[in-house]
Amino acid sequence: MDNWLLILGMLAITFSIRYSLFAFPDLRFPPLVRQGLHYVPTAVLTAIVVPGMLLPDGEHWSVGPDNAYLLAGLATIAIAALTRHLLATIGGGLLVFFLLRWTLGQLPL
């Protein structure tokens, strides 16, 4: 029963936040808030990706040359900075990741 209450609570909060934008269409945010909201997607993506790069098994830190996730993530950042092309970034990052996994013996082929 506790799980259902938790799910219903999350549903109510999510719905009220999203509905408020439609209920109050004339609502205007101050410039400082609008400027801060500009960085939300980058912050959320970073919060999702970085733990996966630094904690590949979910429990122990791995910041060495044997961490294919970290090395491929750094290579992907470099590809994105150099090319500014989304498809090249995704393809290059995946290619580097799978080559590293194969080279390090973590991916049987």
BELRAKA-V116274 format. One line per field, one symbol per residue. ss: DSSP state (H for helix, E for strand, L for the rest). phi: phi as a letter, one per 20 degrees, with the letter a starting at -180 (. if undefined). A space follows every 50 residues. Layout:
ss = ???
phi = ???
This chain:
ss = LHHHHHHHHHHHHHHHHHHHHHHLLLLLLLHHHHHHHLLHHHHHHHHHHH HHHHLLLLLLLLLLLLLHHHHHHHHHHHHHHHHLLHHHHHHHHHHHHHHH HHHLLLLLL
phi = .ffffffffffffffffffffefcfefcefgfffffffefgffffffeef fffecfencdfcccfeeffffffffffffffeelcfffffffffffgfff fffemecfc
